[in-house]
Each structure stands twice: as C-alpha cells, then as structure tokens.
Amino acid sequence: MSFRTLKQLRLVAGETGLDRVVTWPYIVQTNSVKMWIFGGELLFFGGLGLKCDMDSLVELLKEAAEKNASGIIFLANDEMTSEVIQSLKPYADDLRMPVFELPRESIIVEITKEISSKILEEESRTSITEHLLERLCFGDTESVHEWVSKAGYYGIDLNIPYQVAVLYIDNLSGYLNRMNMEWDHSFSKFISFYRQVVVSIVKRYDDSLLTMYSNNVVYLAQQTGPEQDQMRFVQKLQWISESINTYFKGIDVYACLGGAYPYSALKNSYLEAERSMEITCRQNDKNRVSLYEDLGVYQLFFSLKEEELRRFCSRWIGSLVEYDHKNGTELFRTLDIFFTNKMNLIDSAAELYIHRNTLNIRLNRIEKIIGKSLKDTDTLHSLLFGVLIKNYLDRKTA
C-alpha cells in the first residue's frame, strides 16, 4: 500500500518487524505510551516537549514493543537528529520494532489523515466480506443465494466446494491481564486489533474470506484435491496458528477443519469444525490441526442424545466408577490407560507406576465387577466405548 504523504519516509531499523499490522496512527504526547495504546498503533514522535535522551527513547521502544505497536516514526529536528535516530537501531532491531525517519518539514496532520482514510477504506471492505461469510455459515439458504454474485466481485468463486476452518482463541483474559488491560475497557479494542492481525497473517498464505464469530476466527478455504494437497492445507493452518501464537504470546490457538460442501451447505462444514474444536479443546491439544473426518467414534457421539450416551456408559462403566468411589481404587483409570496403551501390559503398567502382576490383578478384578471377560471382543469394544463416552461427558461438563 503506497502513501502520497510518506514518499520521504526512511526505514532506519527493525526491518524484521515490518509485518506488524497498523490499526491507527497515534501522535506521541507523553514519553510513556503504555497506558494509551492497545496494539497496532503507528506512533509519531515529534519530540516537542518530550524527553529525547537515549534512556527515554529506548524505554519508548520497549513500551511500544510490549504493547504490540506497529512502528515508530521520528520526525527529525534539532534534538531528534538523524544521528540520534540512527543510534536506536540496535535496540529497535532487537525488539523487532520498525523505526522510521521523516524530514522536519513533513506535515503530520496530512499524513495521519491519509493513513486513517486508508484504514477506514480497508475496514469497510472487510466488513462486507465478513458479512458475506456470516451469511454463508449462519444464514438461511435463500439469503445465501443472493450473495453469490457479490462473492464473485471479491474474487470468491462459490461454484466450487469450500471447507470452513475455525481458529479458536483461548486464554484471552490471561493475555489482557499480562498486558495490564481491563477486560471491559480494552477487550473490544484488543479484538479489533487481533482481527486485523489475523487477517494479515491469513492473507500471507491464502487470500480468502474470514470473520470473527464468538471471539473465534472463521476462515473459508477452497476444497483441496489429492491427499497431499489436504496435507499442505493442514500445514498452512498450522503455520497460521503458530504465527498467531508468536504474535500474541500466551494465547492458545486451536485450529479445526470441517468437511467440504457447496456454498448452500457451508453451515454443515462450520458445524463440523466447531464440533472438532470442541473435542480438541477438551483434550487440550494445541499441537495439531484437528479435522472432523479424523474424529472417529466421536462423530457418532455427536449424533446421539446425551441421555443415550449416559445410559450406555452406566451400563458398561457404571459399576467400575461406583466401586472406585466406594473403595478408593483406580480401576476405571487403569482400564482407561490400558486402552490408551493399546492393551499393552508393559506400557500400561509403566504409566501406572505399578508392577505388571499388579496390573493383571486389577484387570481380573475388573472382570469380576462387570461380570464379563476381557478376552471377549464385544466386551472389549463396549468397554472402550464406555471409557471414551465417560471421558467425553466429563470434559463436556468440566
């Protein structure tokens, strides 16, 4: 994006941070800015009435980096000479904070006006495309048809199947606390900044539609073909998640992907991604992209009523849970770990920190309590489903 008023802008330092997102221009009026910025601000430092010694300027850089500002533009003058600005280079490079220099004759009002205008223009376009994606994922079929031609205007071909990816962000409150922000005052500003950053990150990999919904990022992705293409797309989502984690340290990102559907049925893909996210979050698995098609037996759980799941669980696992509760034993946990380790006695005993013979004694006791043999295939399958259902329901109510 080019700016008429910034033709004389010179990059001094912090080149590795040029991917930072600009949310708004901010004219520095105090040496400390950490109470007044929330992320993405492009700072303009004129120096008038401000401290321009090295310690104060370095502290300004640190505060700007801590609050995720997009960069600092210094206006050269008698105090803020080119030499002084250049001396900030090692600090700015270390903080990945872009530092620029403008000549003293630059008119800040005109510059900030042009930047603000460009930002508002981009926000307007983003608002329209967000509305389109919301209609596709959450609207009724008739209203969706009305938007097909509008999608083409923005380069989105709805004549091919798409998949919906959901990037779920967690631990926002912890991040805001670390940034010394008040939840009620700063949350909306942070979400706005977060969305702009995510848009920027996603656009690096794929120029597609995305929107924020319930603090999650909903991302529309073109259906991939062969398995290797699917793997590449999953890797792309992994990179996006890692980039967000890098930008906002301490925020957890879970990436989930629904199946491919025509535009009129994209709600199904969103629902699948959301369900996949539900399982992934409960398992606290932040290290991979979760695909609905890989959920296995959990797909069946979603199609059944909770009452039916609890009834099945009670039939096969209830007696073990009750026995553990009365006797202070760990038979259910033993069975869970036994299945997790693919019924390998040595590995299961090691994870339980018990001898293999002790594990055999526990398994024999389980057989007596349930009145079934663990050598029976149908019994093993039913017990495995019972364990999975109990863990699923426990996470659901946690």
C-alpha positions in Angstrom: 0.0 0.0 0.0 1.5 3.3 -1.1 1.0 6.7 0.6 1.4 10.0 -1.1 2.4 11.8 2.1 5.1 9.2 3.0 7.3 9.3 0.0 10.2 10.6 2.0 9.8 8.0 4.8 13.1 6.2 5.5 13.4 2.9 7.3 16.1 3.1 10.0 15.8 -0.1 11.9 13.5 -3.0 12.9 13.1 -4.4 9.4 12.1 -7.9 10.7 9.0 -6.3 12.3 7.6 -4.8 9.1 4.9 -7.5 9.1 3.2 -5.7 12.1 -0.3 -4.6 11.5 -1.2 -0.9 11.5 -4.6 -0.2 13.2 -4.4 3.6 13.6 -1.9 6.5 13.7 -1.1 7.8 17.2 0.8 11.1 17.9 3.0 10.6 21.0 2.3 13.3 23.6 4.0 11.7 26.6 7.2 9.7 26.9 5.3 6.8 28.3 2.7 5.3 26.0 1.8 2.0 27.6 -1.3 3.4 29.2 -2.6 4.8 25.9 -2.0 2.2 23.2 -3.6 -1.2 22.8 -1.8 -2.8 19.8 -1.2 -1.9 16.2 -0.7 1.9 16.6 1.8 3.6 14.3 3.5 6.1 16.7 4.5 9.6 15.5 7.2 11.2 17.7 7.9 14.8 17.1 9.9 15.4 20.2 8.3 18.7 21.1 8.0 18.9 24.9 9.3 15.4 25.2 12.5 13.9 26.6 14.8 12.9 23.7 17.7 11.4 25.7 18.8 7.9 24.9 17.3 6.3 28.0 13.9 7.8 27.4 13.9 6.8 23.7 14.9 3.2 24.4 12.2 3.0 27.1 9.7 4.2 24.5 10.8 1.5 22.1 10.4 -1.1 24.8 6.9 0.0 25.7 5.9 0.1 22.0 7.1 -3.4 21.6 5.4 -4.6 24.7 2.1 -3.2 23.6 2.5 -4.5 20.0 2.7 -1.1 18.3 3.3 -1.4 14.6 6.2 1.0 14.5 7.6 4.5 15.4 8.1 7.4 13.0 10.5 10.0 14.3 10.4 13.5 12.8 13.9 14.8 12.5 14.6 18.1 14.2 17.3 19.9 16.2 17.1 17.4 19.0 15.9 14.3 17.1 18.7 14.4 14.6 19.3 11.6 12.1 22.3 10.6 14.2 20.2 10.2 17.3 17.5 8.2 15.4 20.2 6.0 13.9 21.6 5.3 17.3 18.4 3.5 18.2 19.0 0.8 15.5 20.5 -1.9 17.8 17.6 -1.6 20.3 14.9 -1.5 17.6 16.4 -4.4 15.7 16.5 -6.5 18.9 12.8 -5.7 19.7 11.7 -6.1 16.0 10.3 -2.6 16.3 10.3 -0.7 13.0 11.8 2.8 13.3 11.4 5.3 10.6 12.6 8.8 9.9 10.7 11.7 8.3 12.2 15.1 7.5 11.2 18.0 9.7 9.0 19.7 7.0 6.6 16.8 7.0 3.0 17.7 7.9 1.8 15.1 10.4 -1.9 16.1 10.1 -1.9 15.3 6.4 0.0 12.1 6.9 -2.3 10.8 9.7 -5.3 11.8 7.6 -4.2 9.7 4.7 -3.3 6.7 6.8 -6.7 6.9 8.7 -8.6 7.1 5.4 -6.8 4.0 4.0 -7.5 2.1 7.2 -11.2 3.0 7.1 -11.4 2.1 3.5 -10.0 -1.4 4.2 -12.2 -1.8 7.2 -15.2 -1.1 5.0 -14.2 -3.8 2.5 -13.5 -6.2 5.3 -16.9 -5.6 6.8 -18.6 -6.5 3.6 -16.7 -9.8 3.1 -17.2 -10.7 6.7 -21.0 -10.2 6.3 -20.8 -12.5 3.2 -19.1 -15.3 5.2 -21.5 -14.9 8.0 -24.4 -15.4 5.6 -22.7 -18.5 4.1 -22.1 -20.1 7.5 -25.1 -18.9 9.6 -27.7 -17.6 7.2 -30.7 -19.3 5.6 -30.4 -20.9 2.1 -32.4 -18.2 0.3 -30.3 -15.3 1.7 -27.2 -17.2 0.7 -28.2 -17.4 -3.0 -28.4 -13.6 -3.1 -24.7 -13.2 -2.2 -23.3 -15.5 -4.9 -22.8 -12.6 -7.4 -21.4 -10.4 -4.7 -18.8 -13.0 -3.8 -17.6 -13.0 -7.4 -16.9 -9.3 -7.1 -14.5 -10.0 -4.3 -12.8 -12.8 -6.2 -14.5 -15.7 -4.4 -15.9 -18.4 -6.7 -18.8 -20.1 -4.9 -19.3 -22.6 -7.7 -16.6 -24.9 -6.1 -16.8 -26.6 -2.7 -15.2 -25.0 0.3 -14.2 -26.0 3.8 -14.6 -24.0 6.9 -11.7 -23.7 9.3 -12.1 -22.4 12.8 -9.3 -20.8 14.8 -10.4 -20.9 18.4 -8.5 -18.4 20.6 -8.3 -19.2 24.3 -6.8 -17.6 27.4 -7.7 -14.0 26.3 -8.3 -12.9 29.9 -4.8 -14.1 30.9 -3.3 -12.2 28.0 -5.2 -9.0 28.8 -4.1 -9.2 32.5 -0.4 -9.6 31.4 -0.8 -6.6 29.2 -2.3 -4.6 32.1 -5.6 -4.1 30.3 -9.0 -4.0 31.9 -11.4 -6.6 30.3 -14.3 -4.3 30.0 -12.4 -1.3 28.7 -9.8 -2.9 26.4 -11.4 -6.1 25.2 -13.2 -4.6 22.2 -10.0 -2.7 21.1 -7.9 -5.8 21.5 -10.4 -7.9 19.5 -10.3 -5.3 16.7 -6.5 -5.4 16.7 -6.5 -9.2 17.0 -8.8 -9.5 14.0 -6.6 -7.2 11.9 -3.5 -9.2 12.8 -5.2 -12.5 11.9 -6.4 -11.1 8.6 -2.9 -10.1 7.8 -1.4 -13.5 8.8 -4.0 -15.5 6.9 -3.6 -13.3 3.8 0.1 -14.3 3.7 -1.0 -17.8 3.0 -4.4 -17.6 1.3 -6.5 -14.7 0.1 -9.9 -15.9 1.2 -12.8 -14.9 3.4 -12.6 -14.8 7.2 -14.6 -13.3 10.0 -14.7 -13.2 13.8 -17.5 -15.1 15.5 -17.8 -15.5 19.3 -14.1 -14.5 19.5 -13.2 -17.3 17.1 -11.8 -16.8 13.6 -13.9 -18.5 10.9 -11.9 -19.0 7.7 -13.2 -20.1 4.4 -10.9 -22.4 2.5 -11.2 -23.8 -1.0 -11.6 -27.6 -1.1 -8.3 -29.4 -1.6 -8.0 -32.2 -4.0 -5.5 -35.1 -3.5 -4.4 -36.1 -0.1 -1.0 -34.3 -0.4 -2.9 -31.1 -1.1 -5.0 -31.6 2.0 -1.8 -32.1 4.0 -0.4 -28.9 2.6 -3.5 -27.0 3.7 -3.4 -28.5 7.1 0.3 -27.4 7.3 -0.9 -23.9 6.3 -3.3 -23.8 9.1 -0.6 -25.0 11.5 1.6 -22.1 10.3 -1.2 -19.6 10.8 -1.8 -20.9 14.3 1.9 -20.7 15.2 2.2 -17.2 13.7 -0.7 -16.0 15.9 0.8 -17.7 18.9 4.1 -15.9 18.2 2.4 -12.5 17.8 0.3 -12.9 20.9 2.4 -14.8 23.4 0.3 -16.7 25.9 -2.8 -17.0 23.8 -3.7 -20.6 22.9 -4.9 -21.2 19.3 -6.8 -24.4 18.3 -7.2 -24.9 14.6 -10.1 -27.2 13.4 -11.3 -28.0 9.9 -14.7 -29.1 8.7 -15.6 -31.1 5.6 -16.0 -29.7 2.0 -19.5 -28.6 0.9 -21.1 -26.4 -1.7 -21.8 -22.9 -0.7 -25.5 -23.6 0.1 -24.5 -26.2 2.7 -21.4 -24.5 4.3 -23.2 -24.4 7.6 -22.5 -28.1 7.8 -18.8 -27.5 7.4 -18.9 -24.9 10.1 -20.8 -27.2 12.5 -18.2 -30.0 11.9 -15.3 -27.6 12.5 -17.0 -26.4 15.7 -17.5 -29.9 16.9 -13.9 -30.8 16.1 -12.9 -27.8 18.1 -15.0 -28.9 21.0 -13.1 -32.2 21.2 -9.7 -30.7 20.6 -10.1 -28.0 23.3 -11.3 -30.6 25.8 -8.2 -32.7 25.1 -6.1 -29.6 25.4 -4.4 -30.5 22.1 -2.8 -27.3 20.7 -0.1 -29.0 18.7 -2.0 -30.1 15.6 -4.9 -29.1 13.3 -8.0 -31.1 14.1 -10.0 -32.5 11.2 -13.6 -33.5 11.7 -13.0 -36.5 9.4 -10.4 -37.7 11.9 -12.6 -37.6 15.0 -13.5 -41.3 14.5 -16.0 -42.6 17.0 -16.6 -39.1 18.4 -18.6 -38.4 15.3 -21.1 -40.9 16.5 -21.3 -39.3 19.9 -22.5 -36.0 18.3 -25.4 -37.8 16.6 -26.7 -39.3 19.9 -28.5 -37.7 22.7 -26.6 -37.2 25.9 -29.2 -39.3 27.7 -28.4 -42.2 25.5 -24.7 -41.8 26.0 -25.0 -41.7 29.7 -27.2 -44.8 29.7 -24.6 -46.7 27.7 -21.8 -45.5 29.9 -23.7 -46.5 33.0 -24.4 -50.0 31.6 -20.7 -50.8 30.9 -18.7 -48.5 33.2 -21.0 -47.5 36.0 -20.1 -50.5 38.2 -16.4 -49.7 38.0 -16.9 -46.0 38.8 -19.1 -46.9 41.7 -16.6 -49.4 43.0 -13.8 -46.9 42.8 -15.8 -44.3 44.6 -16.6 -46.7 47.5 -13.2 -48.3 47.8 -10.8 -45.5 46.8 -9.4 -47.6 43.9 -8.4 -46.6 40.4 -9.9 -49.4 38.3 -11.5 -47.0 35.8 -8.3 -45.1 35.3 -6.5 -48.5 35.0 -8.9 -49.5 32.2 -8.5 -46.1 30.5 -4.7 -46.3 30.4 -4.9 -50.0 29.4 -6.9 -49.0 26.3 -4.8 -45.9 25.7 -1.7 -48.1 25.5 -3.4 -50.5 23.1 -3.8 -53.1 25.8 0.0 -53.5 26.1 0.6 -54.7 29.7 4.2 -53.5 30.0 3.5 -49.9 28.8 0.3 -49.7 30.8 2.0 -50.9 34.0 4.8 -48.4 33.4 2.4 -45.5 33.0 0.5 -46.5 36.2 3.8 -47.0 38.1 2.8 -50.5 39.1 4.2 -54.0 38.5 2.8 -56.0 35.6 1.5 -58.6 38.0 -0.4 -55.8 39.9 -1.9 -54.7 36.6 -3.1 -58.3 35.9 -4.7 -58.4 39.4 -6.6 -55.2 38.6 -7.8 -56.5 35.3 -9.0 -59.7 36.9 -10.9 -57.6 39.5 -12.5 -55.5 36.7 -13.7 -58.7 35.1 -15.3 -59.8 38.3 -17.0 -56.5 38.9 -18.5 -56.2 35.4 -19.2 -59.9 35.1 -17.6 -60.1 31.7 -14.4 -61.5 30.2 -11.8 -59.1 28.8 -11.0 -61.8 26.3 -14.4 -61.3 24.6 -14.1 -58.9 21.6 -17.6 -57.5 22.0 -17.0 -56.8 25.7 -13.7 -55.0 24.9 -15.4 -52.8 22.3 -18.2 -51.9 24.6 -15.9 -51.1 27.5 -13.7 -49.0 25.2 -16.8 -47.0 24.0 -17.8 -46.7 27.6 -14.5 -45.2 28.6 -14.5 -42.8 25.7 -18.0 -41.7 26.4 -17.3 -41.1 30.1 -14.2 -39.0 29.2 -16.2 -37.1 26.6 -19.0 -36.4 29.0 -16.6 -35.5 31.8 -14.9 -32.9 29.6 -18.2 -31.6 28.4 -19.3 -30.8 31.9 -15.9 -29.6 33.1 
